[in-house]
Amino acid sequence: MTTPQEWVYNAEQASKDADRKILEARITESGISAKKFADLVLKRDQRTLRRWRSGESPMPDPVRRFLRDPQPAPWPTKATLPKL
């Protein structure tokens, strides 16, 4: 039988796992590299993105909310990025 503390921990871990899956899906659907996604979409350093992806650092609430519902600001894709 799980204790209330274990249940809270398990729920938090499940939420973090779901956030990481959504992050991975958003990167994949954008069609751009993780580095470009970090720079152009999240406006964060790629090391920060790596820490979020690995679960090493918690993802801030505003980022989590944006990834869950990015409207009205869709992220760039290969098709919409300007050629440099």
Secondary structure, DSSP 8 states (H G I E B T S, - for coil): ---HHHHHHHHHHHHHHHHHHHHHHHHHHHTS-HHHIIIIII-S-HHHHHHHHHTSS---HHHHHHHH--TT-----TTTS---
